[in-house]
C-alpha cells in the first residue's frame, strides 16, 4: 500500500507535468489527447491504490514494508525544495526565459528520485529519476542553444509521460503481487 501511495504521488506529478506543459508548438488536438491520456493514467493509478486498500482490508496480514518517511526522505525533500525554489529565483535573477524553468524543475525532480533510491533502499526509483534528470538537462541545453520553443514538450510533457508510464507499470506489478498472495 505504501508503495502504491508513492506511485500515486508520482502519477499526480506526471499528470501535472503534462497538463501544464502540453501547449504550443504542439497542435491543439495533440494537446487535448495528451492531457486526456495523462488524466486517465493518473486515474488508473488512483484506482489501483483503492484496489490495493481493499485488498489490504481483506487480507490484514499483508506485510507493511518500510516506512516512506525517514530521515533520508526528509533530507532529500528539504534539499529538493531549496534547489527547486532557489534555482527558480536564480534563473529569474539571471533573466532566463521561462522555458529554462521547465528544464530546471525536471532536473531537480529527477535528482530527487535518484537521491531517494538509497534513502528508501529501492533502486528502481532511480530509473524515473535518471530519465527526468536527462530530460531536464536536455531542456536546459536547448534553451542555452537558443531553441526554447520545444523545451516544455521535451522537459515537461516527456517527463510527465515517463512518470505516468512508470507509475502505471509499477502500480500494475505491485497490485498483481498483492492480489496473488
C-alpha positions in Angstrom: 0.0 0.0 0.0 2.8 2.4 0.8 4.5 1.7 -2.5 1.2 2.5 -4.3 0.9 5.7 -2.3 4.3 6.8 -3.6 3.3 5.8 -7.1 0.1 7.8 -6.7 2.2 10.9 -5.9 4.4 10.2 -8.9 1.3 9.8 -11.1 -0.2 13.1 -10.0 3.2 14.8 -10.6 3.4 13.2 -14.0 -0.1 14.4 -14.9 0.8 17.9 -13.7 3.9 17.9 -15.9 1.7 17.1 -18.9 -1.2 19.3 -18.1 1.0 22.4 -17.5 3.4 21.8 -20.4 1.3 20.4 -23.2 0.9 23.6 -25.2 2.2 25.3 -28.4 4.1 24.5 -30.5 2.1 21.2 -30.3 -1.1 21.2 -32.4 -4.4 21.7 -30.5 -5.7 18.2 -30.9 -2.4 16.7 -29.8 -2.5 18.9 -26.6 -6.0 17.6 -25.9 -5.1 14.0 -26.4 -2.0 14.3 -24.2 -4.0 15.9 -21.4 -6.8 13.3 -21.5 -4.3 10.4 -21.6 -2.4 11.9 -18.6 -5.6 12.2 -16.6 -6.6 8.6 -17.5 -3.2 7.3 -16.5 -3.3 9.1 -13.2 -6.8 8.0 -12.5 -5.8 4.4 -13.2 -3.1 4.6 -10.5 -5.7 6.0 -8.2 -8.0 3.1 -9.0 -5.1 0.7 -8.3 -4.5 2.5 -5.0 -8.2 1.9 -4.0 -8.0 -1.7 -5.1 -4.8 -2.2 -3.0 -6.5 -0.7 0.0 -9.5 -3.0 -0.4 -7.1 -6.0 -0.8 -5.3 -4.9 2.4 -8.5 -4.8 4.3 -9.4 -8.3 3.1 -6.0 -9.6 4.0 -4.8 -7.7 7.1 -1.7 -9.9 7.4 -0.2 -8.2 4.3 3.3 -7.0 5.3 3.5 -3.2 5.7 7.1 -2.9 4.5 9.4 0.0 5.3 8.1 3.5 6.1 8.5 6.0 3.3 9.1 8.9 5.7 12.5 8.5 7.2 15.5 10.8 7.9 16.9 10.3 4.4 13.5 11.2 2.8 13.2 14.4 4.9 16.7 15.5 3.9 16.1 14.8 0.2 12.8 16.7 0.2 14.3 19.7 2.1 17.2 19.8 -0.4 14.7 19.5 -3.3 12.6 22.4 -2.1 15.7 24.6 -1.6 17.1 23.7 -5.0 13.8 24.0 -6.8 12.7 27.4 -5.5 16.2 28.8 -5.0 17.1 27.7 -8.5 14.0 29.3 -10.0 14.8 32.6 -8.2 18.4 32.5 -9.6 17.1 31.8 -13.1 14.7 34.8 -12.7 17.5 37.0 -11.5 19.6 35.9 -14.5 16.7 36.9 -16.7 16.5 33.4 -18.3 13.5 32.5 -20.5 10.5 30.8 -18.7 11.3 27.6 -20.6 14.5 27.3 -18.6 12.3 26.8 -15.5 10.8 23.7 -17.1 14.2 22.1 -17.6 15.3 23.1 -14.1 12.2 21.6 -12.5 12.6 18.3 -14.4 16.3 18.1 -13.5 15.6 18.8 -9.7 12.7 16.3 -9.6 14.8 13.7 -11.4 17.8 14.2 -9.0 15.3 13.9 -6.1 14.2 10.5 -7.3 17.8 9.4 -7.7 18.6 10.6 -4.1 15.6 8.8 -2.7 16.9 5.4 -4.0 19.4 4.9 -1.2 17.2 6.6 1.3 14.4 4.1 0.6 16.7 1.2 -0.4 14.5 1.0 -3.6 16.9 1.2 -6.5 14.1 1.1 -9.2 13.1 4.7 -8.3 16.5 5.8 -9.8 15.1 4.8 -13.3 12.5 7.6 -13.5 14.9 9.9 -11.7 17.6 9.3 -14.4 15.0 9.8 -17.2 13.7 13.1 -15.7 17.2 14.4 -15.0 18.3 13.7 -18.6 15.1 15.4 -20.0 15.8 18.4 -17.7 19.4 18.7 -18.9 18.2 18.4 -22.5 15.8 21.3 -22.0 18.4 23.4 -20.3 20.8 22.8 -23.2 18.0 23.6 -25.7 17.5 27.0 -24.0 21.2 27.7 -23.9 21.4 26.8 -27.6 18.7 29.3 -28.4 15.9 26.8 -29.1 13.5 27.2 -26.2 10.2 26.5 -28.1 10.2 22.7 -27.6 11.5 22.7 -24.0 8.1 22.4 -22.4 7.5 19.3 -24.6 10.9 17.7 -24.0 11.4 18.6 -20.3 7.8 18.8 -19.3 5.5 16.6 -21.3 8.0 13.8 -21.9 8.9 13.9 -18.1 5.2 13.5 -17.3 4.8 10.7 -19.8 7.8 8.9 -18.3 6.5 9.3 -14.8 3.0 8.2 -15.8 4.3 5.2 -17.8 6.5 4.0 -15.0 3.9 4.6 -12.2 1.2 2.7 -14.2 3.6 -0.1 -14.9 5.0 -0.4 -11.3 1.4 0.0 -10.0 0.1 -2.8 -12.1 3.0 -5.0 -11.0 2.6 -4.1 -7.3 -1.2 -4.7 -7.4 -0.6 -8.1 -9.1 1.8 -9.1 -6.3 -0.8 -8.0 -3.7 -3.7 -9.9 -5.3 -1.7 -13.1 -5.9 -0.5 -13.6 -2.2 
